[in-house]
């Protein structure tokens, strides 16, 4: 059965949402930094720590992680910094 939404691997990166990990003090100039990006099709790409296995058994009722999905965690200050860049609708 087809899903109502599928990620488009051909979408390009349009703009960073919020501030970079360096600006927020979330990195030591390491190339493996968390980030949030708007794609050119309007979807959002998130780079964070993969904690799928650690959270899989404690998900709230009604929440699941598909075989092709990962639960990633971002620093709180990064999400707060991105808030002004995320449209309300």
One Martini backbone bead per residue (centre of mass of N, CA, C, O) as a GRO file, in nm:
protein
   89
    1UNK     BB    1   0.095   0.037   0.023
    2UNK     BB    2   0.070   0.359  -0.016
    3UNK     BB    3   0.188   0.649   0.089
    4UNK     BB    4   0.107   0.983   0.137
    5UNK     BB    5   0.426   1.002   0.200
    6UNK     BB    6   0.744   1.085   0.042
    7UNK     BB    7   1.062   1.098   0.012
    8UNK     BB    8   1.283   1.315  -0.182
    9UNK     BB    9   1.603   1.246  -0.307
   10UNK     BB   10   1.607   1.508  -0.517
   11UNK     BB   11   1.617   1.707  -0.311
   12UNK     BB   12   1.734   2.013  -0.213
   13UNK     BB   13   1.917   2.251  -0.053
   14UNK     BB   14   1.815   2.568   0.065
   15UNK     BB   15   1.808   2.606   0.403
   16UNK     BB   16   1.882   2.698   0.702
   17UNK     BB   17   1.753   2.634   1.025
   18UNK     BB   18   1.881   2.870   1.191
   19UNK     BB   19   2.170   2.752   1.342
   20UNK     BB   20   2.466   2.649   1.376
   21UNK     BB   21   2.654   2.451   1.574
   22UNK     BB   22   2.878   2.664   1.608
   23UNK     BB   23   2.698   2.907   1.701
   24UNK     BB   24   2.582   2.719   1.957
   25UNK     BB   25   2.809   2.517   2.080
   26UNK     BB   26   2.770   2.196   1.943
   27UNK     BB   27   3.088   2.207   1.869
   28UNK     BB   28   3.445   2.118   1.768
   29UNK     BB   29   3.467   2.130   1.448
   30UNK     BB   30   3.310   1.892   1.370
   31UNK     BB   31   3.158   1.727   1.094
   32UNK     BB   32   2.949   1.601   1.322
   33UNK     BB   33   2.662   1.781   1.297
   34UNK     BB   34   2.393   1.924   1.378
   35UNK     BB   35   2.085   1.979   1.172
   36UNK     BB   36   1.865   2.214   0.980
   37UNK     BB   37   1.672   2.169   0.669
   38UNK     BB   38   1.549   2.308   0.389
   39UNK     BB   39   1.394   2.208   0.113
   40UNK     BB   40   1.294   2.272  -0.220
   41UNK     BB   41   1.000   2.120  -0.135
   42UNK     BB   42   0.969   2.190   0.202
   43UNK     BB   43   1.110   1.999   0.340
   44UNK     BB   44   1.284   1.836   0.621
   45UNK     BB   45   1.617   1.814   0.736
   46UNK     BB   46   1.779   1.593   0.978
   47UNK     BB   47   2.064   1.617   1.196
   48UNK     BB   48   2.139   1.348   1.423
   49UNK     BB   49   2.111   1.139   1.676
   50UNK     BB   50   2.089   0.795   1.675
   51UNK     BB   51   1.807   0.662   1.896
   52UNK     BB   52   1.628   0.424   1.814
   53UNK     BB   53   1.705   0.186   2.003
   54UNK     BB   54   1.669   0.342   2.278
   55UNK     BB   55   1.343   0.425   2.211
   56UNK     BB   56   1.167   0.183   2.102
   57UNK     BB   57   1.045   0.081   2.402
   58UNK     BB   58   0.937   0.408   2.482
   59UNK     BB   59   0.702   0.473   2.322
   60UNK     BB   60   0.429   0.613   2.269
   61UNK     BB   61   0.124   0.576   2.208
   62UNK     BB   62   0.102   0.554   1.850
   63UNK     BB   63   0.412   0.515   1.816
   64UNK     BB   64   0.637   0.471   1.532
   65UNK     BB   65   0.909   0.293   1.361
   66UNK     BB   66   1.018   0.245   1.071
   67UNK     BB   67   1.244   0.066   0.888
   68UNK     BB   68   1.305   0.362   0.724
   69UNK     BB   69   1.348   0.486   1.016
   70UNK     BB   70   1.457   0.755   1.245
   71UNK     BB   71   1.558   0.856   1.561
   72UNK     BB   72   1.632   1.191   1.637
   73UNK     BB   73   1.859   1.409   1.814
   74UNK     BB   74   1.846   1.742   1.938
   75UNK     BB   75   1.929   2.031   2.039
   76UNK     BB   76   1.738   2.262   2.188
   77UNK     BB   77   1.878   2.525   2.078
   78UNK     BB   78   1.830   2.452   1.777
   79UNK     BB   79   1.521   2.455   1.772
   80UNK     BB   80   1.482   2.742   1.878
   81UNK     BB   81   1.648   2.881   1.647
   82UNK     BB   82   1.440   2.769   1.414
   83UNK     BB   83   1.155   2.884   1.468
   84UNK     BB   84   1.155   3.154   1.287
   85UNK     BB   85   1.189   2.965   1.009
   86UNK     BB   86   0.909   2.839   1.076
   87UNK     BB   87   0.618   2.801   0.962
   88UNK     BB   88   0.281   2.806   1.065
   89UNK     BB   89   0.164   2.684   0.754
   0.00000   0.00000   0.00000
